Amino acid sequence: MKRIICLMCLLLPTVCALAQDAESEEYYKKKYLNISFTNATLKQDGLLNVRGNYGVSLSRGKTYYVTESQFFNMLRVGIDATWFDFSYRNYNDASSLFDIYDYFNFYDDYYDYDDDDEGSHKIHEMAVGVQVGPSVTLNPVSKLNIHAYVRYAPSFAAFYYDGNFRGGYGSYFTTGFSVTYSCIGIGIEGKFGRTKVGSVIDEDWDTKMKTTTNGFRIYLAFRY
């Protein structure tokens, strides 16, 4: 009996550690769904910046953990893969309508320019893409998780302005973090990169321009 009691005392710390690992594993959620408020500024050399008005986005993906729990079973390293990332943004008018025409390479010999129309138009942007990159997840206590990441985010962006479409491939990077408790939380993300914008449906206007985008997202995060 004494031997059995001694053996149980020796095994108890190991059993407790395994139980703690299993409990900790349960708190590392893999899948995520983010619903965001987003805003951005469009920039191009020699032209006025086009400021964002408002925007929304929806993204969904999964974290593939590549390490076991480390640092007192509180930290794991993974790869984030966002398989679907869709966003819509609405941009304010530039200070001059002609600047917007010039921005999209639409000239006043193609459109009738009217000073009375100045400031009456908006630019609409829709983008769809994916994201992939490394991440770290910290689980300090119970169901509380802090998730930080850096991702490469190739996208296709389409701009609609005054009945005309222009679009192109964009190479972006994102970085951010989220804080979740159990399956819900909040996060913030920065996004920056360049898009080569060209005509989508009008072959007569096929000039492509490199446009820089700097923006951010504040999002409601769901992890499960």
Disulfide bonds with the S-S distance in Angstrom:
none
